Amino acid sequence: MHTKYGFENNVVQYNNSYDDVNHTDQNDNLNRSYISCVNAINCGRSIIKILDQAINPILNQYGYPEMSVRIGIDIGENVVIQDGWDLHRLPQQNNKWAEEPAIIREPHFDIIGYSTNIAVKMTGLAGTSKIVIGQSAYEILDYERSSFKLLDVNPAVWKYIDDRTDALYRVYQSI
């Protein structure tokens, strides 16, 4: 049995990979952001490849509909919070002396932040089995930029403004 219990809003970890408070080693910070972004893109490509080449053929074989994904990636500040507890009841072992089953309490974590929110919303702009990246991610890429094209988005649908330029925040889709 799996039940939610209570609500707590404790900050557990602060991950600031885009604009470190300590500006003394900005190149190292940019390098970590670059590596993280490339790793996220490669992970997205792997997910799409596994779906297309392994999972969907099996689903087709048994007459089930295919699965597809839309992946959004962006770079920025995020916070990991504990927002509650999960309770798990362990089945009672053959112990006739135990009156109640054992209960395990595990913290429930979530990731929040502007870049996470934007990445989720970008997936709505993506085509099926495509990766979309935000302007911040695109700007730190090197040769990988050639794998993406600028999406022509309707400003009535996409209203997010880049706080550095005060222009519409650009979104790029994998080719």
N, C-alpha and C positions, 0 to 999 in steps of 0.2 A: 504494500500500500504506500502511496506517495502523496503526501499532503503538504501544503504551504503553511507556514506558521509565522505570524507576526510581520513586522516591517521595520527594518533598520536602515539608516542611510549613512553608513560609515565609509569614509574614503579609505581604501586599502592601499592603493598604489597610484602614483602620479607618473604618467608617461608623456613626456614632452619631447617628441622626436623632431619637431620642425624648427622651433625657435627656442633654444635652450636659454635658461635664465643666465647661465654663465657663458658669456659671449667670447671667452678667451680661446675656445677651441671650435670655432664655427665650421672649419673645414671637416673636422672629424664628425661633427653633427650632420653636416650635409651628406657626407659619405654614408653614414648610418641610414639616413633617410633614403638615399639612392638605393642602397642594398635592400632595404625593407620594401621599397616600391617595386623593384625588379623581382624580388621574391614573391610578392603578392600577385604580380602579373603572371609569373610562371606558374604559380599555384592555380590561378584562374584558368590558364590555358590547359593545365593538367586535368582539372575538373571537367572542362568541356570535352577534352579528348577521351576521357574515361567514359563519360556519358555517351558520346557519339560512337565509340569503337567497341565498348564492352557492355555497358548496361542496356542501351537502346536495342541492339540486335537481339538480346535475350528477351526483352519485353515484346519486340515484334514477333519473335518466334512463337510466343504464347498468346498473341492477340491483344496484348495490353497497349495502351497509348504510350508514346515516347515521353521521356522526361526532358526538360530543358531548363537552362538557368540564364540569368542575367546577372552579371557581376559588376559591382561598383567599387572603385578604389580611389582613395584620396589620402593626402598626407596632412597631419595636423595634430593638435593637442587632444588627448583623450584622458579620461579618468576611469579607473576601475573602482566600482563601489560594491559594497555588500548591501543588498537590498532585501534581505530576509533570510529565512532558514528553511531548509528542506528537512522533513522528518521521514525517516524510513523505519517501518516496523519489521523487525526480524522475526521469522517464523519461530514459534515456540518449539524448542528441541524436546526430546522425550524426557523432560525433567518435570516430574509430577509435583515438585516442590515450588516451582516458579509460578507465581500467581498471575503475572502480567508478562506479555512479550517484551523483549528488549527493544528500545527505540534509539536509533542513531540520529543525531542532529548534525547536519552539514550546512555550512554557510552557502548562500546563493549569491553569485556575483553577476554584475552586468557592466558593460562598457558604455560610457556616454561621452559625448563631445560633439562639437560642431562638425568636425570632419567625418565622424561616424554618421551623423544625421544626413549630411550632404551625400555621402557615398550610398546610403540606402535610397535616397530620393533619386539619385542618378540612375539607379537600376530601372526606374520607370521610363527612362528615355532610351534605354538600350534595346537593341534588337535581340531576337532569340539567339541564345548561345553566343552572346557577344560580351566583351568587357568594355566598360566605360571608366575613364579616369578623369579626375578633376584637373583644373588648370595648375594647381600647386604640384600635383604629381607629374604632369606633363613637363613642366618647366625644369624639373630636376633630372629628367631622363636624358640620355645621350643618344646613341644609335637606335634605341628602342622606339624613339619618336616616329620613325618611318612605319611602324606597325599600327599607327593610329591616325585617324582623320578627324578634323573638327566637325562636330555635329551642329547642324543648323537647327537651333531650337527656337521655338516660338516664345517670345518674351512674356506672353500672356500665361504660358504654362510654366516656364522656368524663370523665377524672379530673384534668384540669388545673386547678390552683388559681391564682387571681390573687394574686400576691405582695403587692399593695397592700391587699387586703381579706380575704385568707384564705378567700374564698368561691370557689365554682366559677367558672371563667373562662367568661364568657358568649360565645355565638356567635350571630350574626345572619345571616339569609339574605335574598337579594334577593327582592322580591315579583314 
